Amino acid sequence: MQNWKRAVIFGSLGASAFLLLTGRRSAGAGLAVIGAAVLASEYPDQLERIVRNAPAYLERGSEIVQTVSRAAQRLARERGRSSLHAIRKVEHEDFVS
């Protein structure tokens, strides 16, 4: 594969991911299409395999996002508990002394 094609593919897919994460969906989707089109021109059989397996990839990605979300919620909950516990401890010490 020629270097310019690699640059277009990786650049557009990387920028697409960044734009999608920052909420600019239409621009991110457009760049993803450009990257996929260049990739398809070079490797049509691999792209066909990816498209065929897309539902499995999306399901796995969804599972990962859900797991990370649950972990973040758990961390936030624990952080809130420890802060609340510290506040109650200070309040209790103020009343006892």
Order of alpha helices (4+ residues) and beta strands (2+ residues): alpha-alpha-alpha-alpha
